[in-house]
Amino acid sequence: MIVPLVEDVAWVRMDEPSAVGAARRAVEQLAAQLGAATARAAEIGIAVTEIASNVVRHGGGGAVLLRAVRADEAAAEIEVVAIDSGPGIADLGTARRDGSSTAGTLGIGLGAIDRMADSVEIATAAERGTVLVARFDIRRRRPVAADGRSVDTAGITRALAGEQVCGDAYAARRSGHRLTLMMGDGSGHGPLAASASSAAVRTFLDPERIAESPAEVLGRVHGALSGTRGAAVAVAEVDPDAQIVRFAGIGNIAGAVLHDGVKRSMVSLGGVAGFRNPPIRTFEYACPPGAVVVLHSDGVRSRWSAADVQALLGRTPLLLAASLLRDAGIRHDDACVLVGRAGS
C-alpha cells in the first residue's frame, strides 16, 4: 500500500505583517483547488491567518508551509506547518484554552484553531521556538485523532532560497507490516535536480515491484536515472516483525535509528545513482518497537544528536521532521527530512 501522496505546495516567509495575508490567500486557493466548499475554505483561511499572525508577532518571524495531502480521489486534506525560532510559548495549556487569545492577532486563540482543524499538534521550547502542525480535512467527513499518532511516517522538503522547486524528494510505502522509505537528492539544484529525484520516486513506487529488497530497489533506481543528472538515493525498509531496518544508500543521504536516547547512524556508500556502477549493499540495524528512523539530505546538518529530538520521539513524525529542518537545515541548499516509526 502506498502512503498518501503529499505535496509541499508553498513555503511562505513570515517576515512582515503583509505575509499573513499572503498565507491566507494561498491556503484558500489551495482549498478551492482541492474541492473545498467556500465556507470551509474561508474557515481554513481564518485559522491560517491566526497561525501566521502568531509567527510574525510572537515568534519573531519564521515560515508557514502549506501541504496538500491526497489519500485518494475522494479524500483530501491540507496540512499547515508553522515554524519559528522565537521565545516559545510559556504556558501552552492556557494558550490552547478557549477564550485565551494572543495579543495583536484576530483574538480567536489556539482553542478555536483546535476546533476548526481536524488535528493540531504543537512543540514549543524556551528560546528554541515553536513548531505547529494543523490538519484540515477539506470536507470534514471523518474523525481524525487529536494528536495524529496513528500516522507512522512523514516527510518535509524545502527548496534552496531563490529556487522554485526542490531538488530533493521522498516517498514511502507499506507492504504488510513493513514500511519502506526512500529519499533522493538530485545533483545540483533547480528543475533538473528535481527531475532526477522525481524519477527516483516514480521508480520506487512501481506497484509491481513492492517485494524487492532495498538493494534491489536501489539498483533499479540507478538504472532509471541513467540520462539524468543523477542523485544520491537511499532506501530503508523498517521490518517490525524482525525488529530490524534494512538500509541501502548511494551518496550523501544520511540515515539514523533513534531509540532509548541513542542515535545510531546508518552507512551509505559513495557514488551517484545513474552514473557508472556505484557500490550497492544492504546493511541491517536493530530497530526495536517504538524506534524512529530518520533520513535526510545533505541540506540538513548531520551533527544533531538524539538528545536534540528526544522530547519529540513520541510525537507525530511531521512534527519531528519540521523541528529537525528548523534546527539543522541549511538555507543555501535544498533540504529534505523523512521520518518513519517502527511498530509498537
N, C-alpha and C positions, 0 to 999 in steps of 0.2 A: 504494500500500500504506500502511495506517495504522500508525503506530508503536504498539507495545504500550501498552495502557491502564495508566496509573499513577495510583494514588490515595494521597495523603498522608493516612494514616489517623489518626495521633495524634502530637502533639508532647508529650513527657514531660520536664518540667523536672527537672534533676538537681541540686537544691539541698541535699538532705539524704539520708542513707543509706536512709531508708524509700522514697525514689523508685526505688531499684534494684528492689525487689520489685514496684512498680507497673509498671515497664517489662517485667519478666519475665512477669507475668500478662497484660499487654496483648498481648505478642507471641505467647504460647502460645494465647491466644484467637483472635488473627488467623490463626495457623497452622491451627487447627482449622476455622475458617470457610472457609479456602481448600482444605481437604481433606487436610491432612497427617495421617499416622498418629501415634498417641500418642507413640511413641518419637521420631519426627522433631520433633514439636512440643516435646518435652522437651529435645531436643538444642539446638534453636534457643534455647529459654529459657535454657539454661546459658550459651550463647555471649553472649546479650544481657546476662545478669547480670554476666559478666566485663567486657563493654564498658562498661556503665553504671557499674559499680564504679570503673573507671579514671577515668571522667569526674568522679565525685564526689570520689574520694580524691586524685587526682593532677592533674586538670585544673582544680581549683578551682571545680567546678560547671560546668554548661552545659545541654545538652539532647540528647535522643535522639529521632529521628524514625523512625516505623515506616511503611513504604510497602508497598502491595500492587501487584504487577505481574502483569498478565494478558495473555499473548500471544494466547491463545485459550481455549476452554472446557476444554481438556485440559492446559494449561500455566499454572502459577502460580509466582511467586517472592515472597519477602519481601525488601525492601531495608531495611537499618538504617543510618541516618546519625547518627553521634555527633559532636557539635560542642562544643569547649570553647575558652576563651581563656587557658589556663594557660601554664606554662613551656615546654611542648613536650617531646618525648621525645629525650633526649640522644643515645642510641645505638639507633636504630630496628632496625638489623640484629640486635643482641643481643636486643632485646626480642621479636623475632619468632622467635627460635630456640627449638626445643622444649627444655623444661627450665628456661627462664627465665620466672619469674613476677613479678608486680607485688605488692609487699608490701601485705598487708592485704586482698587480694581472694581469689577462690577458689583461686588458685595455679595455674591451668591455663595461663596465659600466652597471648600472641598466637599462638604457634605452633600451639597446639591450636585456637584460633579459626580459624586458616587452614585447618585440616583439616575442621572442622565446616561451614564456609561453602563455597560454590562459588567465591567470589572475595572477596578483601579488599584494599582499597587505602587507604593512609594518607598524608596530607600533614601534616607537622609542622614547625614553625619556632619557634626560641627566642623566648620572650616574646610570641608571637602565638597559640600554641595548636595544637591538633590537630583534624583532621577525618578520620574513619574512615567508609568505606563498605563494608558487608558485604552480600553477596547470598546468599540461601538458596533453592535450588530445593526446594519442599516435598516432592518425591518423589525428588530426586536421580537423574533419568533421563537427563540429558545432560551432557556436559562443558561447562564454562564457562571461557573464557580467564582465567588467573590475574589479569591486570591489567585486564580488561574493555575493552581498547582497540578492540574491534570495534564497540562502541556509539558512534554518532555524534551522539546528541542526548540531553539530559536536562534536566528542569526541576524546580523545587522551590518550594513555597508555604508561607507561614506567616501565620496569621491575626493580626490585631490582638489584643494582650493583652486577655483577657476575652471575646473572641468565640469562638463555637463553630465557625463556618465562615469560610473565607477568601473575600473578595470578588474576589480575583484568580484567574485560571485561564489555562491554556495548553494547546496541543495541537501535534502535529507529524504530518506525513505524508510519504510518499515517492511519487514518480511517476517511474519510470525512474531516472536518476541524480540527479534533483532532490530536494532536501529543502526542505520548506516549513514554516516556524514561524509560530505565531500566539499572541498574548497579548492577554488582555482584563482590564481593571481596572474593575470595576463601580463606578459612582458611589457614594460613601459606603462604608458597611461593613455587615456582617451579611447575613442571608438575602436581602434584596432586591438587594444588590450582587452576591451570589453567583449569584442567578437571572439577572441580566443577563450576567455573564461566561460562565455556563454556556450561555446561548442563543447567544452568540458562538461557543463551541466547537462546539456541535451544527451550526451553520450552516457553519462552516469544514470540518467533517468529512463533509459531504454527498458520498457516493461518486460521485454523478452529475456533480459539478462540479470534478473534480480538475485539469482542464486550464486553469482560469481564472488570469489574472494576479493579482498582489497587489491591484491597484486594483479589479479586478472582484470579488474575494473581499470586499474591504473594503466595496464598495458593497452587496453582498448582505447582509453582516453589519449594515450600517447600517439597511437595511430591516427585517431580522429583529428588531432591538432597539427598534423603534417600540412604544411602550406599556410599556416597561421603564424603569428608572432611567437607562438609557444607560450607556455605558462608553467609556473610552479603549481603542483597539484598534490593534494593529499586525500586519502580515504581512510576513515576509521569505522570499523564495524564493532558496535557495542553488543556483546552477547551475554545477557543476564543469566542465562542458564549455566553457561560455563564460567561466569564471573570473570571474563577477560574482555579486553578490547584488542582487536587486530588492526594494526596500523601500517600503512604503506605510503610513503611520500617521496616526491621528486622536487627538489628545490627548497625554497625558504618559507614553507608553511610550517608554523610551529604547532605542536600538539602536546597536550598535558592531561594527566589524570589527577583530579583533586579528590582526596579522601582523608578523613581523620586528621586534618590540619597539615597534610603533606601534599606538595606539588611534585609529581613525577613527570619529567619531560619525556616525550617520545622521539624516536630517531627518524629523521627524514634525510634521505641520501641526496647527494649533489646531482645537478643536471637540470635540463629543461625539457618538459614534456612537449613532444612534437619535433625535437631535434636529436639527431644522431641516435644512439642507443643508450639512454641513461640506465643506471642500475635500478632494478625494481626488486624489492624484498619486503615481505611482511614480518613485522615484529609483534610479539604478544606481550601484553602488560596486564597485571592484576587489575580488576575493575569490580570491587565488591558492591553489594547492594547500596544504593544511595550515592555512589561515586558520581562525580561530574567530569565530563570530557570536554575540553576546550580546544578548538582550533582557531588560529588567527594568522593573518598575513603579516608581512614584514612592515606594514603600515601601523602595527601595534608593537610597542617595545616589549621584548620578551623577559625583561627583568622584574616583572611583577611577581609577587610571592603569594603563597596560599593564605598568609595572614591578611593580605590586602583585600581578599574577597571572602574571607571566612564567614562573615556575617550574612553574606548573600547566598550561600550554598543551598539553603533551604527555601529560597525564594524562586520566582519564575526564571527560566533561562534567559528571557529577553531582558529582564532587569539586570541580571549579571552581565550579559553581553554589552548592554549600553553603558554600564558602570565601568567596565574594562576599557571600552572605547574612549570614554571621557578621560579616564585617569592615565592611560598608556598610549592612546592614539597619537599618531604623528600627522600634523597638518600638511606637511609637504609630500605626502604620499597617499595613494588610495589605501583604505583600511577596511578590514572585514573581521568580524568575530562570530564564531558559531559555537553554541553550547548545547550539549546533549546530556541527559541524565540517565544513568543505569536504573533498571527497575529496583524497587524497594522490596 
